[in-house]
Amino acid sequence: MLTGLSLLLAITVTIAFLILSGSKLKWHPFFGLLVGAAGLGLAIGLDLPQVIGLLKEGFGGLIGNVGLLIVLGSIIGVGLERSGGARRIADLLIGGGGNIGLRLVVLGAVISIPVFCDSGFIILAGLLPALALRAGGKVAPLALSLAGGLYLTHTLIPPTPGPLAAAANLGADDYIGTIMLLGALVSLPVILVTWKASSWLGDRITALPPTPTTTEDVPLPSLRQSLLPLLIPILLIALGSVLKLATDGEGVVSYILWLCDPTVALSLGCIPALLLPSAVSKTEWIKDGLGLAGPILIITGLGGAFGAILKASSLADDVAGWVGDQPLSATALLCLGFAVAALMKSAQGSSTGALVIASGIIAPLLPLADFTSGTDLALMTLAIGGGAMTVSHANDSYFWVVTRFSGIEVADAYRSYTPLTAVMGGTVLVSVVTLSWIL
């Protein structure tokens, strides 16, 4: 079996193949990950039956941990999007006060927890011209604020699929609530930095949003109806995390913890989501939610297969040998997770793909820094999430959604939106490392 530098070379070649298969060969990520994982397994010395067994085990294990969460989260997101609930929440968060840029960052961060960032931007971009008139300023800073806020929680806070998959790869799927709580804490400084950076970068460019076409005036759901699908799972999962820390989980608390399980909490969130008003059958919403979740499930499962191959290699033992008697510091491992995710994101464009692949690479190294507690694993998930937003450019589909629906020229987007994502990712890393020193 390959070890040492030969193993590192094989992993490097595999990562390069994953990047080139998508960017140059135009392969679907399904085939790139499948061929790359199988090829790496054979290259490091596993026989074909072992490779096939590990691929099945890794694929099924990860899907078993997060598959239902991804499906349920997708259904809630579709319900909020199609019913107009997301727009109702937008009206609440934007309000009539000042600091509209800051409000847009917060709005994006909240909306993108259940709704994918590209869908969220498409839904809300039509508000930008009117908000710019209200604020007496330019559209571009507001467009960047909204884009940054949506992008933030897309890579940091479950039940977005990327963080869920990374948590499962790292063995942190029992600590989803901890990831959500720490992710919210990490998001606070990033929200402020995103607001200020968007204002500074946006003042230097011009945005001319396309004129919206006339649409039928469909009544929006009430604020209470719109908030319930979002608040029920978030509050239940957060309550579960608090109870696990404060109690022994016995007696009546055990039943409350059952309700706070992420799968149960998201299932309960689906009920008010499917009760939102609609002109079409709710069966269509479920169908669209399943269609949205399907490709993500496949890529997520193959990321788990890739991780299983890496865990079967001698990577962790080799790194332990290179480190020697000195344990790998928590800061070094968090920075490594961030760097690997940033490399994958910048090279192949997909934040979810970067989260899945980077977490698979880092998972075998966790014992070297004694990363075993829920807090440690949550911080690593967030560090990888920060890397997965660094940086967005032309190979990222969201880059094109932002430019198209905000009216920002591509060259201006490279001068504004791309550096904004780099600043956001760097702020996440600084925040995560600082928390690791405190907690």
C-alpha distance (Angstrom), angle and dihedral (degrees) to the residues before:
residue distance angle dihedral
M1 . . .
L2 3.79 . .
T3 3.79 115.6 .
G4 3.77 139.4 171.1
L5 3.77 120.0 4.6
S6 3.81 92.1 -5.9
L7 3.79 89.6 59.2
L8 3.80 91.5 48.1
L9 3.80 89.5 50.8
A10 3.81 90.9 51.2
I11 3.81 91.2 50.3
T12 3.81 90.8 47.4
V13 3.80 91.3 50.9
T14 3.81 90.1 48.9
I15 3.81 92.2 51.4
A16 3.80 89.9 48.2
F17 3.81 88.6 50.8
L18 3.81 91.4 51.0
I19 3.79 89.7 52.6
L20 3.81 96.0 44.8
S21 3.79 94.7 43.3
G22 3.77 89.5 63.0
S23 3.79 103.0 32.3
K24 3.82 100.8 38.6
L25 3.80 108.3 16.3
K26 3.82 92.1 38.4
W27 3.79 91.8 -137.0
H28 3.78 119.4 163.8
P29 3.84 110.0 -105.2
F30 3.83 88.1 -116.5
F31 3.79 92.6 67.9
G32 3.79 94.0 37.1
L33 3.80 93.1 55.2
L34 3.80 94.2 40.8
V35 3.81 94.8 50.1
G36 3.81 92.5 39.6
A37 3.81 94.5 50.8
A38 3.81 93.7 45.0
G39 3.80 92.0 45.0
L40 3.80 92.1 50.3
G41 3.80 91.3 49.9
L42 3.80 92.1 52.5
A43 3.82 92.3 42.7
I44 3.80 94.1 55.1
G45 3.80 91.3 52.2
L46 3.79 107.2 -93.9
D47 3.79 116.0 139.0
L48 3.79 121.3 -120.4
P49 3.84 97.0 -100.4
Q50 3.82 89.9 51.0
V51 3.80 91.6 49.7
I52 3.81 92.8 49.4
G53 3.81 91.2 46.8
L54 3.82 92.5 50.4
L55 3.80 91.9 46.8
K56 3.80 90.6 53.2
E57 3.78 92.9 43.8
G58 3.81 94.3 48.2
F59 3.80 94.1 43.7
G60 3.80 95.2 47.2
G61 3.79 94.7 41.0
L62 3.78 95.3 55.0
I63 3.81 94.7 42.1
G64 3.79 89.3 48.5
N65 3.79 90.4 55.1
V66 3.80 101.3 44.6
G67 3.82 107.7 9.9
L68 3.80 97.1 98.1
L69 3.80 91.2 43.4
I70 3.80 91.3 55.6
V71 3.81 92.7 47.7
L72 3.81 94.7 46.6
G73 3.80 92.6 45.0
S74 3.80 90.4 50.6
I75 3.82 91.9 52.2
I76 3.82 91.3 51.0
G77 3.79 90.2 48.8
V78 3.80 93.3 50.3
G79 3.81 90.7 48.6
L80 3.81 92.7 52.7
E81 3.79 91.6 45.0
R82 3.80 99.2 46.9
S83 3.80 97.2 40.6
G84 3.79 95.7 49.6
G85 3.80 91.5 -114.1
A86 3.80 90.3 128.5
R87 3.80 90.0 56.4
R88 3.80 90.8 49.1
I89 3.82 89.9 53.8
A90 3.80 87.5 48.4
D91 3.80 90.7 56.0
L92 3.81 89.6 52.2
L93 3.79 96.1 49.6
I94 3.80 97.0 41.3
G95 3.80 95.0 46.0
G96 3.77 120.0 158.5
G97 3.80 101.8 -68.6
G98 3.76 134.3 99.9
N99 3.81 132.1 -87.4
I100 3.79 90.8 62.1
G101 3.80 91.2 169.7
L102 3.81 91.3 58.2
R103 3.79 90.7 45.2
L104 3.80 90.1 52.8
V105 3.81 92.0 52.2
V106 3.82 90.0 51.4
L107 3.80 90.6 44.4
G108 3.79 91.6 52.8
A109 3.80 92.1 46.8
V110 3.81 91.8 53.0
I111 3.81 97.2 41.8
S112 3.81 94.4 48.2
I113 3.81 93.9 59.8
P114 3.83 92.3 78.1
V115 3.84 99.9 11.9
F116 3.82 122.8 62.0
C117 3.80 112.1 -110.2
D118 3.81 95.5 -118.9
S119 3.82 92.3 51.5
G120 3.79 90.3 45.3
F121 3.79 92.8 53.1
I122 3.80 92.8 47.3
I123 3.83 89.8 50.9
L124 3.80 96.5 47.0
A125 3.82 103.9 32.6
G126 3.81 90.2 86.6
L127 3.82 88.7 68.2
L128 3.81 93.8 60.8
P129 3.85 101.9 84.6
A130 3.82 93.3 49.4
L131 3.81 91.5 45.9
A132 3.80 91.0 50.1
L133 3.81 89.7 53.4
R134 3.81 90.4 49.1
A135 3.80 91.2 49.8
G136 3.81 92.9 43.6
G137 3.78 91.4 -129.5
K138 3.80 145.2 93.6
V139 3.78 127.7 -58.0
A140 3.82 96.4 -133.6
P141 3.84 98.4 70.7
L142 3.80 90.1 49.1
A143 3.81 92.4 47.3
L144 3.81 90.6 52.3
S145 3.81 91.0 46.8
L146 3.79 91.7 53.4
A147 3.82 93.1 43.5
G148 3.81 92.2 49.2
G149 3.80 94.7 47.4
L150 3.80 92.3 50.6
Y151 3.80 91.2 46.6
L152 3.81 93.4 50.2
T153 3.79 101.5 65.5
H154 3.81 91.7 32.0
T155 3.80 87.9 75.3
L156 3.81 101.0 29.2
I157 3.78 116.3 37.9
P158 3.83 129.3 56.5
P159 2.99 141.5 -104.6
T160 3.81 82.8 54.8
P161 3.84 103.6 104.5
G162 3.82 98.2 -122.7
P163 3.81 97.2 59.6
L164 3.82 90.0 40.8
A165 3.80 91.7 54.6
A166 3.80 92.6 45.4
A167 3.80 90.9 49.9
A168 3.80 91.1 51.8
N169 3.80 92.1 48.5
L170 3.80 90.6 51.2
G171 3.80 93.5 46.5
A172 3.80 91.5 -110.8
D173 3.82 97.7 118.6
D174 3.83 89.1 111.9
Y175 3.80 89.2 58.3
I176 3.82 101.4 55.9
G177 3.80 90.8 126.4
T178 3.82 91.2 52.1
I179 3.81 90.0 51.0
M180 3.80 90.1 50.6
L181 3.81 93.3 49.4
L182 3.80 95.6 45.4
G183 3.81 90.0 40.7
A184 3.81 89.6 56.4
L185 3.81 89.5 49.3
V186 3.81 92.7 49.0
S187 3.80 89.9 47.1
L188 3.82 93.7 61.7
P189 3.83 97.9 74.1
V190 3.80 90.6 36.8
I191 3.82 90.2 55.4
L192 3.81 90.8 54.6
V193 3.81 93.2 45.4
T194 3.81 90.9 47.1
W195 3.80 91.0 51.5
K196 3.80 94.5 50.0
A197 3.81 94.9 40.8
S198 3.82 91.6 48.0
S199 3.79 90.4 52.2
W200 3.80 93.3 48.7
L201 3.81 96.0 43.4
G202 3.81 94.8 39.4
D203 3.80 93.5 54.3
R204 3.80 88.3 64.2
I205 3.81 97.5 55.7
T206 3.79 139.7 47.8
A207 3.80 128.9 -122.1
L208 3.81 123.7 -165.4
P209 3.82 107.6 -176.8
P210 3.80 115.9 -152.9
T211 3.80 115.3 -100.3
P212 3.80 107.7 -100.2
T213 3.76 117.1 -120.8
T214 3.81 118.6 -119.8
T215 3.80 111.9 -92.0
E216 3.78 134.4 -174.4
D217 3.80 113.3 -85.1
V218 3.80 101.3 -115.1
P219 3.85 116.3 -175.6
L220 3.79 112.5 -113.7
P221 3.81 121.8 -128.8
S222 3.79 118.0 -103.9
L223 3.78 120.0 -88.1
R224 3.81 91.4 -110.2
Q225 3.81 91.4 52.0
S226 3.80 90.7 48.5
L227 3.79 96.1 48.5
L228 3.81 99.8 45.9
P229 3.84 97.4 72.8
L230 3.79 88.5 52.4
L231 3.80 101.5 39.2
I232 3.81 100.0 43.6
P233 3.84 97.5 62.9
I234 3.81 94.9 35.8
L235 3.80 94.6 50.6
L236 3.80 93.8 42.7
I237 3.81 94.0 49.8
A238 3.81 91.1 45.7
L239 3.84 90.6 48.8
G240 3.80 89.6 51.5
S241 3.79 91.5 54.5
V242 3.81 92.0 49.9
L243 3.82 92.4 48.3
K244 3.80 91.9 49.9
L245 3.80 89.5 55.0
A246 3.81 97.2 41.8
T247 3.82 102.9 38.4
D248 3.78 141.5 38.3
G249 3.81 91.4 -118.1
E250 3.80 94.2 -119.5
G251 3.81 131.6 133.6
V252 3.79 118.7 -2.8
V253 3.81 90.3 -3.2
S254 3.81 89.9 66.3
Y255 3.82 90.0 62.2
I256 3.79 91.6 48.0
L257 3.82 89.3 49.7
W258 3.79 89.0 53.4
L259 3.81 89.0 57.8
C260 3.80 88.6 47.1
D261 3.81 93.9 55.6
P262 3.84 106.0 119.5
T263 3.81 93.1 -122.5
V264 3.81 92.7 51.2
A265 3.81 92.1 42.4
L266 3.80 93.3 52.3
S267 3.81 90.6 44.9
L268 3.79 88.9 55.3
G269 3.81 89.0 47.6
C270 3.80 89.7 55.8
I271 3.82 91.2 62.2
P272 3.82 97.3 67.1
A273 3.82 89.4 36.0
L274 3.81 90.6 59.3
L275 3.81 90.6 45.0
L276 3.81 91.8 60.5
P277 3.83 112.7 114.6
S278 3.77 116.9 -92.0
A279 3.79 139.4 170.4
V280 3.81 90.5 -144.8
S281 3.78 133.8 55.2
K282 3.82 115.2 -78.0
T283 3.79 85.8 -131.3
E284 3.81 85.7 74.0
W285 3.79 90.0 55.6
I286 3.79 91.6 52.0
K287 3.79 90.2 46.2
D288 3.81 91.5 51.0
G289 3.81 91.2 45.8
L290 3.80 91.0 52.9
G291 3.79 90.1 46.5
L292 3.80 90.0 52.0
A293 3.80 93.1 47.2
G294 3.82 97.1 44.9
P295 3.82 100.5 75.8
I296 3.80 90.8 41.0
L297 3.80 90.9 52.7
I298 3.80 91.8 51.9
I299 3.81 94.1 49.1
T300 3.80 91.2 43.5
G301 3.80 91.8 51.4
L302 3.79 92.5 48.8
G303 3.78 88.9 49.8
G304 3.80 86.4 56.8
A305 3.81 89.5 50.3
F306 3.80 89.9 52.0
G307 3.79 89.4 49.8
A308 3.81 91.6 50.8
I309 3.81 90.6 56.2
L310 3.81 90.5 50.4
K311 3.80 92.0 48.8
A312 3.82 89.7 52.6
S313 3.81 90.7 55.2
S314 3.81 126.1 82.3
L315 3.82 92.5 -110.1
A316 3.81 95.7 117.9
D317 3.82 93.3 45.9
D318 3.80 91.5 47.2
V319 3.79 93.3 51.2
A320 3.81 89.6 46.1
G321 3.80 88.5 53.6
W322 3.80 92.5 50.4
V323 3.79 91.8 48.1
G324 3.80 91.0 49.5
D325 3.79 120.8 -168.7
Q326 3.79 92.6 -21.2
P327 3.82 113.2 92.2
L328 3.77 117.1 -126.3
S329 3.79 108.1 -101.9
A330 3.79 119.6 -115.5
T331 3.81 90.4 -125.3
A332 3.80 92.3 53.5
L333 3.80 92.8 49.6
L334 3.82 93.1 46.8
C335 3.81 89.9 50.3
L336 3.81 90.5 47.9
G337 3.81 91.4 52.1
F338 3.80 90.0 49.3
A339 3.81 92.6 48.1
V340 3.81 95.3 49.1
A341 3.81 91.4 49.2
A342 3.81 91.8 46.2
L343 3.81 90.3 51.4
M344 3.80 91.9 50.4
K345 3.81 93.3 44.7
S346 3.79 95.0 48.4
A347 3.78 92.3 45.0
Q348 3.81 103.4 44.4
G349 3.81 104.6 18.8
S350 3.80 103.7 -132.4
S351 3.81 116.4 113.1
T352 3.80 90.9 -164.4
G353 3.80 91.0 50.2
A354 3.79 90.9 48.8
L355 3.81 91.3 50.6
V356 3.79 93.0 49.1
I357 3.80 97.4 45.4
A358 3.81 96.8 40.5
S359 3.81 92.9 48.8
G360 3.81 89.5 50.6
I361 3.80 90.5 53.1
I362 3.81 94.5 45.9
A363 3.83 97.9 42.8
P364 3.84 96.0 81.1
L365 3.82 90.1 51.0
L366 3.82 97.0 55.5
P367 3.85 95.4 93.4
L368 3.81 90.0 56.5
A369 3.82 89.5 69.7
D370 3.82 93.1 33.3
F371 3.80 91.2 -112.2
T372 3.79 100.1 169.7
S373 3.81 108.2 120.0
G374 3.78 124.1 89.6
T375 3.80 90.6 -113.2
D376 3.82 92.7 52.6
L377 3.79 93.1 48.9
A378 3.81 92.0 45.6
L379 3.80 91.4 52.1
M380 3.80 90.9 50.0
T381 3.81 90.1 50.6
L382 3.81 89.0 52.5
A383 3.80 93.4 46.4
I384 3.80 90.1 53.6
G385 3.82 88.7 46.1
G386 3.80 89.5 54.7
G387 3.79 90.0 52.3
A388 3.80 90.5 48.4
M389 3.82 90.2 63.6
T390 3.83 93.2 49.8
V391 2.99 107.7 119.9
S392 3.82 128.8 -4.1
H393 3.80 117.9 -166.1
A394 3.81 141.0 138.1
N395 3.83 96.8 -41.7
D396 3.82 90.5 59.1
S397 3.81 116.3 87.7
Y398 3.81 90.6 -148.6
F399 3.82 89.4 59.3
W400 3.79 88.4 62.5
V401 3.80 93.5 44.5
V402 3.82 89.9 54.2
T403 3.79 94.7 46.9
R404 3.80 95.1 44.2
F405 3.80 99.1 46.1
S406 3.81 96.7 37.8
G407 3.80 95.9 44.5
I408 3.82 93.3 -125.5
E409 3.80 112.7 150.4
V410 3.81 115.4 -120.2
A411 3.80 93.5 -116.2
D412 3.82 89.7 51.3
A413 3.80 90.6 47.7
Y414 3.80 88.9 57.5
R415 3.81 87.8 53.2
S416 3.81 95.2 46.6
Y417 3.80 120.1 12.9
T418 3.83 96.4 39.0
P419 3.83 95.0 51.7
L420 3.82 88.5 43.0
T421 3.81 90.3 60.8
A422 3.81 89.9 48.8
V423 3.81 91.2 52.4
M424 3.81 90.7 46.9
G425 3.80 93.2 50.6
G426 3.79 92.3 47.4
T427 3.81 90.8 50.6
V428 3.81 90.2 51.9
L429 3.80 90.6 53.2
V430 3.81 93.4 48.8
S431 3.81 90.6 47.9
V432 3.81 93.6 48.1
V433 3.80 93.7 47.7
T434 3.81 90.7 47.8
L435 3.81 90.6 51.5
S436 3.81 90.1 49.6
W437 3.81 88.9 58.3
I438 3.81 92.4 49.1
L439 3.82 102.6 41.0
